[in-house]
């Protein structure tokens, strides 16, 4: 399911699908590493509606909520979540 990057929880991972920003901002975000198929991880979340920091290509990038709402991603399933689901089904 495709969701805005702003909805990824702290510690959550996702892959970029597309950027819906105006052309100049979309270009800047791509320059920072927010490119299709790139894996992103939320590493810092401030107050609701505030800035968040994301790990992108080995660099931590801070974004305003408005900008993170314009980056659409698919949430990546963590191995721990997957293992827990498998344990539930088999036991």
C-alpha positions as CSV (number, residue, x, y, z in Angstrom):
1,X,0.0,0.0,0.0
2,X,1.3,3.4,-0.9
3,X,1.3,6.1,1.8
4,X,2.9,9.4,2.5
5,X,6.4,9.2,4.1
6,X,5.0,11.3,7.0
7,X,3.0,8.2,8.1
8,X,6.0,6.0,8.6
9,X,6.6,5.4,12.4
10,X,9.9,6.2,14.1
11,X,12.3,3.3,13.2
12,X,10.1,2.3,10.3
13,X,11.5,1.6,6.8
14,X,9.9,2.3,3.4
15,X,10.8,2.5,-0.3
16,X,10.1,5.6,-2.3
17,X,7.5,5.2,-5.0
18,X,7.1,8.8,-6.3
19,X,7.4,12.5,-5.3
20,X,4.3,14.7,-5.6
21,X,6.1,18.0,-4.9
22,X,6.3,21.0,-7.2
23,X,9.1,20.5,-9.7
24,X,11.8,22.6,-7.9
25,X,11.2,20.8,-4.6
26,X,11.0,17.4,-6.3
27,X,14.3,18.0,-7.9
28,X,15.9,18.9,-4.6
29,X,14.4,15.9,-2.8
30,X,15.8,13.6,-5.6
31,X,19.2,15.3,-5.2
32,X,19.1,14.4,-1.5
33,X,18.5,10.8,-2.3
34,X,14.7,10.4,-2.3
35,X,14.6,8.5,-5.5
36,X,12.2,5.7,-6.6
37,X,13.1,2.3,-5.0
38,X,15.4,4.0,-2.5
39,X,15.0,2.6,1.1
40,X,14.3,5.3,3.7
41,X,14.2,4.9,7.5
42,X,12.7,7.3,10.0
43,X,15.4,8.0,12.6
44,X,14.0,11.0,14.5
45,X,10.5,12.3,15.1
46,X,9.8,15.5,16.8
47,X,6.4,16.8,18.0
48,X,3.4,15.9,15.8
49,X,3.4,18.1,12.7
50,X,7.0,19.0,13.2
51,X,10.2,18.0,11.5
52,X,11.4,14.4,11.1
53,X,14.8,13.0,10.2
54,X,15.2,10.2,7.7
55,X,18.2,8.0,6.9
56,X,18.7,8.1,3.1
57,X,21.8,6.7,1.3
58,X,23.8,6.8,4.6
59,X,22.9,10.5,5.4
60,X,20.4,11.8,7.8
61,X,18.1,14.3,6.2
62,X,15.6,16.5,8.1
63,X,12.3,17.3,6.4
64,X,9.3,19.4,7.3
65,X,6.0,17.5,7.6
66,X,4.7,19.3,4.5
67,X,7.6,17.9,2.4
68,X,7.3,14.4,3.9
69,X,3.6,14.3,3.0
70,X,4.6,14.8,-0.7
71,X,6.8,11.7,-0.8
72,X,4.9,8.6,-1.4
73,X,6.3,5.3,-0.2
74,X,5.6,1.6,0.4
75,X,6.2,0.5,3.9
76,X,8.9,-2.2,4.1
77,X,8.1,-5.2,6.3
78,X,10.7,-5.6,9.0
79,X,12.1,-9.1,9.5
80,X,11.0,-9.1,13.2
81,X,7.4,-8.4,12.2
82,X,7.5,-11.1,9.6
83,X,9.0,-13.7,12.0
84,X,6.3,-12.9,14.6
85,X,3.5,-13.4,12.1
86,X,5.1,-16.8,11.0
87,X,5.3,-17.9,14.7
88,X,1.6,-17.1,15.2
89,X,0.5,-19.1,12.2
90,X,2.7,-22.2,13.0
91,X,1.9,-22.4,16.7
